[in-house]
Amino acid sequence: QVQLVESGGGLVQAGGSLRLSCAASGRIFSGNAMGWFRQAPGKQRESVASIRSSGVPNYADSVKGRFTISRDNAKNTVYLQMNSLKPEDRAVYYCAAYRDSWPSVPMYWGQGTQVTVSS
């Protein structure tokens, strides 16, 4: 059984930083791409960043230069370092494990962690 558990969300002022973590358990991680998505109130869930099993990252234009995704295969954990946070970054952030080694189809989801950015 695959389980993804996010942590690290919270309330931060605009311009501040947060680091999200996602710990994976079960028969998944090192061979799978991982990603972070977010969903703001009244909006669709959107991809924020992904990282291939090889470690190659990809980012949404809205977070390029501010967010960094990384993975530690020894710890089965993926991280999202978020700097220069803006009020529009407020959302529930979800960790996802993709079916393949590249960001193809999200197959498993975490429960989500709330990020709130005050102006």
C-alpha positions as CSV (number, residue, x, y, z in Angstrom):
1,Q,0.0,0.0,0.0
2,V,1.4,3.4,-1.0
3,Q,1.1,6.3,1.3
4,L,2.2,9.9,0.9
5,V,2.3,12.2,3.9
6,E,2.9,15.9,3.5
7,S,4.1,18.2,6.2
8,G,5.5,21.7,6.5
9,G,2.5,23.9,5.6
10,G,1.5,26.9,7.6
11,L,1.0,30.6,7.8
12,V,3.7,32.9,6.5
13,Q,4.0,36.6,5.6
14,A,4.5,37.6,2.0
15,G,8.1,37.4,1.1
16,G,8.7,34.6,3.5
17,S,9.6,31.0,3.0
18,L,8.3,27.5,3.8
19,R,9.6,24.0,3.1
20,L,7.1,21.2,2.4
21,S,8.1,17.6,2.8
22,C,6.4,14.5,1.5
23,A,7.3,11.1,2.9
24,A,6.5,8.1,0.8
25,S,6.0,4.6,1.9
26,G,5.2,1.4,0.0
27,R,6.5,0.2,-3.3
28,I,7.1,3.5,-4.8
29,F,9.6,6.3,-4.9
30,S,13.0,6.0,-6.4
31,G,11.8,4.8,-9.8
32,N,8.9,7.2,-10.0
33,A,8.7,10.9,-10.8
34,M,7.2,12.9,-7.9
35,G,5.4,16.2,-8.0
36,W,3.7,19.0,-6.1
37,F,0.3,20.3,-7.0
38,R,-1.8,23.0,-5.4
39,Q,-5.5,23.9,-5.3
40,A,-6.7,27.4,-4.3
41,P,-10.3,28.0,-3.3
42,G,-12.6,28.0,-6.3
43,K,-9.8,26.9,-8.7
44,Q,-8.7,23.7,-10.3
45,R,-5.7,21.7,-9.0
46,E,-2.6,22.7,-10.8
47,S,0.9,21.3,-11.1
48,V,3.5,23.4,-9.3
49,A,6.7,21.3,-9.8
50,S,7.8,17.8,-10.7
51,I,11.0,15.9,-10.5
52,R,11.9,12.9,-12.5
53,S,13.4,9.8,-11.0
54,S,16.7,11.0,-12.5
55,G,16.4,14.3,-10.5
56,V,15.6,16.6,-13.4
57,P,13.0,19.2,-12.2
58,N,10.3,21.1,-14.0
59,Y,8.4,24.1,-12.7
60,A,5.2,26.0,-13.5
61,D,6.0,29.5,-14.8
62,S,4.3,31.0,-11.8
63,V,6.9,29.6,-9.4
64,K,10.1,29.5,-11.5
65,G,12.9,31.1,-9.6
66,R,11.1,31.0,-6.3
67,F,10.4,27.3,-5.7
68,T,12.8,24.4,-5.7
69,I,11.8,20.8,-5.8
70,S,14.2,18.1,-4.6
71,R,14.2,14.5,-3.6
72,D,16.1,12.3,-1.2
73,N,15.8,8.7,-2.4
74,A,17.5,7.3,0.7
75,K,14.7,8.9,2.8
76,N,11.9,8.3,0.3
77,T,11.1,12.0,0.6
78,V,10.5,14.8,-1.8
79,Y,10.7,18.5,-0.8
80,L,9.4,21.8,-2.0
81,Q,11.3,24.8,-0.9
82,M,9.2,27.9,-1.4
83,N,10.8,31.3,-1.2
84,S,9.5,34.8,-1.9
85,L,6.0,33.6,-1.2
86,K,3.1,35.7,-2.5
87,P,-0.5,35.9,-1.4
88,E,-1.5,34.1,-4.6
89,D,0.5,31.1,-3.5
90,R,-2.1,30.4,-0.9
91,A,-3.5,27.0,-1.5
92,V,-3.7,23.4,-0.3
93,Y,-0.5,21.7,-1.6
94,Y,-0.6,18.1,-2.6
95,C,2.2,15.6,-3.1
96,A,1.8,13.1,-5.9
97,A,3.7,10.1,-7.2
98,Y,3.6,9.6,-10.9
99,R,3.1,6.3,-12.6
100,D,6.4,6.5,-14.5
101,S,9.9,7.8,-14.1
102,W,8.8,11.0,-15.8
103,P,5.8,13.2,-14.9
104,S,3.2,11.2,-16.9
105,V,0.1,10.4,-14.9
106,P,-0.2,11.1,-11.1
107,M,-1.1,7.8,-9.5
108,Y,-1.0,8.5,-5.8
109,W,-1.9,11.5,-3.8
110,G,-1.2,12.8,-0.3
111,Q,-3.8,14.3,1.9
112,G,-2.6,17.9,1.4
113,T,-1.1,20.6,3.5
114,Q,-2.4,24.2,3.8
115,V,-0.2,27.1,2.9
116,T,-1.4,30.5,3.7
117,V,0.4,33.7,2.8
118,S,-0.6,37.0,4.4
119,S,-0.1,40.3,2.7
